[in-house]
C-alpha cells in the first residue's frame, strides 16, 4: 500500500510596515557647561585623594595614631598635702584646746608639701610626689572668742622667711565695729561673716603672688602659728570656750606667664 505525500499549505506572514511615528528616536543630550565647571574641581579633588591614599599609605601612617580604650592612662598627681608636725593630715579646722592663761607663747606647726605618704592595707608606705608644678597660697583664719595674741612665721623650701605682725583680734572686736563682710577679698585683717561673727585672717604670700612647688624633688614649706592667751583670761567667763583655727590652701596647676 502506497502512502500519499501530504502537502502542507504555505502560510504567508503579513508584512509589517513601519510608520514614521514608530521609528525609534535617538535622544540628544546637551552638555551644561556651567554645571560641569562647578563639579569639575570636586571631581579632581576626590581623584587626587584616591591617588594619594593609594600611592602614599606609609607616609600618612607616620602622622596618624590610634587609641585603645583599654590602654591605661597616667594621670598627673597634683595634690599638695597639709600636715601638722606629727605628720597627720589637717582637715581644715583645728581646735586650740590646751591653752594656758599665762601669757606664754605656744606653737602650732604645719607644712605644705609637694608629696604625700600613702599607707596601704598591708601597712606599706608609698610616697607620691606631684607630677606638675603647683602654685598656692595659705589663709589662716582664727575666731575671736578669747584674748589670744597671734603671729605666724613662714619658712619656705627655697629660703624665703616671713614673720607677721602680732595681733589680738579679741581686743580689736571690743574696741570697734567690723564693716568688712568680704572675707575672701582681704589678705590680712578683721572681717565679719553674714551672721556678724568676727574673724581675723592671716595670708601668705601677703601680695597677689603665689608660691610655687616643683616636682623634681621633695619640698615642704613650714608655717608656725604662735599663740598666747593673756593671763587676765584666768576667770570664769572664759571657761569652756574654744578658739577655732582654720587653714585653707588655694592651689592650682602652674600657669605659664603670658
C-alpha positions in Angstrom: 0.0 0.0 0.0 1.4 3.3 -1.0 1.3 6.2 1.3 0.4 9.5 -0.2 2.5 12.5 0.5 0.7 15.2 2.3 1.3 18.7 1.2 1.0 21.4 3.8 -0.4 24.7 2.7 2.0 27.6 2.6 1.4 30.2 5.2 2.2 33.8 4.3 3.0 36.1 7.1 1.7 39.6 6.8 4.3 42.2 6.1 4.8 44.7 8.9 5.2 48.2 7.8 6.9 50.8 9.9 5.1 54.1 10.1 7.0 57.3 10.6 5.8 57.6 14.1 7.2 54.1 15.0 10.7 55.0 14.2 12.9 54.8 17.4 14.1 58.2 18.4 17.6 58.9 19.5 17.7 61.4 22.3 20.2 64.1 22.1 21.7 65.4 25.4 23.1 68.9 25.6 26.1 69.4 27.9 25.5 72.0 30.6 28.8 73.8 30.8 28.1 75.7 33.9 27.3 72.5 36.0 30.4 70.9 34.6 32.6 73.7 35.6 31.1 73.6 39.1 31.6 69.9 39.6 34.9 69.6 37.9 37.1 70.8 40.9 35.2 68.5 43.3 35.9 65.5 40.9 39.5 66.4 40.6 39.8 66.7 44.4 38.3 63.3 45.0 40.6 61.8 42.4 43.7 63.3 44.0 42.7 61.9 47.4 42.3 58.5 46.0 45.7 58.7 44.2 47.4 59.9 47.5 45.8 57.1 49.5 47.0 54.5 47.0 50.5 55.8 46.4 51.5 57.2 49.9 49.8 55.0 52.6 53.0 54.6 54.6 53.8 58.3 54.6 50.4 59.1 56.1 50.6 56.5 58.8 53.6 58.3 60.3 51.3 61.2 61.2 48.3 59.3 62.4 47.8 57.5 65.7 45.1 55.3 67.1 43.8 54.9 70.6 42.6 51.9 72.5 40.1 52.4 75.3 41.7 49.5 77.2 45.0 51.4 77.4 46.0 52.6 80.9 46.2 56.4 81.3 48.8 58.1 83.6 47.1 61.0 85.5 49.3 63.7 86.9 49.4 63.7 90.7 48.8 67.3 91.8 47.7 67.1 95.4 49.5 69.3 97.9 49.5 67.7 101.4 49.0 69.8 104.5 50.2 68.1 107.7 50.9 69.0 111.3 54.2 68.4 112.9 53.2 64.9 113.8 52.7 64.1 110.1 48.9 63.9 110.4 46.9 65.4 107.6 45.0 68.5 108.6 41.2 68.6 107.9 40.5 72.3 107.6 39.7 73.2 111.3 42.0 73.0 114.3 40.7 73.3 117.9 43.2 75.1 120.2 42.0 73.4 123.4 45.2 73.3 125.5 45.7 77.0 126.0 47.0 78.1 129.4 46.2 81.7 130.5 49.8 82.5 131.4 50.9 84.9 128.6 53.4 82.4 127.2 53.5 81.5 123.6 52.7 78.1 122.3 53.2 76.9 118.7 51.1 75.1 116.1 53.3 73.9 113.2 52.1 72.6 109.9 53.7 72.0 106.5 52.6 72.3 102.9 54.3 69.5 100.9 54.6 68.5 97.3 54.4 64.9 98.3 52.2 62.6 100.3 53.0 59.3 102.1 50.2 56.8 101.5 49.9 53.6 103.7 48.1 50.7 102.0 46.2 47.8 103.6 49.5 45.8 104.1 50.9 48.8 106.1 53.4 49.5 103.3 54.2 53.2 102.8 54.5 54.7 99.3 55.5 58.3 98.7 53.7 60.0 95.9 55.1 63.4 94.6 53.3 65.8 92.4 53.9 65.4 88.6 53.3 69.0 87.8 54.3 72.4 89.0 51.8 73.8 91.5 51.2 77.3 92.8 49.4 78.0 96.0 48.7 80.4 98.9 47.7 79.9 102.5 44.9 81.5 104.5 44.9 81.1 108.3 41.6 82.3 109.9 41.0 82.5 113.7 37.9 83.2 115.7 37.9 86.0 118.3 36.4 84.2 121.3 39.4 84.5 123.6 42.0 87.3 124.2 44.7 85.5 122.3 47.7 87.2 120.6 48.7 85.6 117.3 51.5 85.9 114.8 52.9 83.5 112.2 56.4 82.5 110.9 56.9 81.1 107.4 60.0 79.3 106.1 59.7 78.1 102.5 61.7 75.4 100.7 63.5 78.0 98.6 64.8 80.0 101.6 62.1 82.7 102.0 61.2 83.8 105.5 58.4 85.9 106.8 57.1 87.0 110.2 53.7 88.7 110.5 52.6 91.4 113.0 51.4 90.4 116.4 47.7 91.0 116.8 45.0 90.3 119.3 41.7 90.1 117.4 39.6 89.8 120.6 40.8 93.2 121.7 40.1 94.7 118.3 36.5 93.5 118.3 35.9 95.0 121.7 37.0 98.5 120.6 35.5 98.8 117.2 33.0 97.6 114.7 33.6 95.5 111.7 32.0 96.6 108.4 34.1 94.4 106.0 32.0 91.4 105.2 34.0 90.4 102.1 36.1 87.9 103.9 37.6 86.3 100.8 38.7 89.7 99.4 41.2 90.7 102.1 44.7 89.3 102.6 45.0 90.1 106.3 42.8 91.7 108.8 39.5 91.6 110.7 36.2 90.8 108.9 32.7 89.6 109.6 30.5 87.0 108.1 26.8 87.3 107.3 25.9 86.5 111.0 28.1 89.3 112.2 30.6 86.9 113.6 34.2 88.2 113.9 37.2 86.5 112.4 40.8 87.5 111.8 42.7 86.4 108.7 46.4 85.9 108.0 47.5 85.2 104.5 50.8 84.2 102.9 52.1 85.4 100.5 50.8 88.8 101.6 50.6 90.0 98.0 48.9 88.6 94.9 51.9 86.4 94.2 51.7 82.7 94.7 54.3 80.2 96.0 55.5 77.5 93.5 56.1 73.8 94.3 58.2 71.8 91.8 58.1 68.1 91.1 61.9 67.4 90.8 62.4 66.7 94.5 60.6 66.6 97.8 59.7 70.1 99.0 58.0 71.4 102.1 57.1 74.9 103.3 56.8 75.2 107.1 54.2 77.5 108.9 54.4 78.2 112.6 51.4 79.8 114.3 52.4 81.4 117.6 49.5 82.0 120.1 49.4 83.3 123.6 46.5 83.6 126.0 46.6 86.6 128.2 47.0 85.9 132.0 43.9 88.2 132.6 41.8 85.4 131.0 42.1 83.3 134.1 38.5 83.9 135.0 35.2 82.0 135.0 33.8 83.9 131.9 36.5 82.2 129.7 35.9 78.7 130.9 34.9 76.1 128.3 35.4 78.5 125.4 37.2 77.0 122.4 39.2 79.0 119.9 39.0 77.7 116.4 41.7 78.0 113.7 41.0 77.3 110.1 43.7 76.5 107.5 42.9 76.8 103.8 45.1 76.1 100.9 44.2 77.5 97.5 46.2 75.6 94.9 46.3 75.5 91.1 48.5 74.0 88.4 51.3 76.3 87.4 50.3 78.7 84.7 52.9 79.9 82.2 53.2 83.7 82.2 51.9 85.4 79.0 
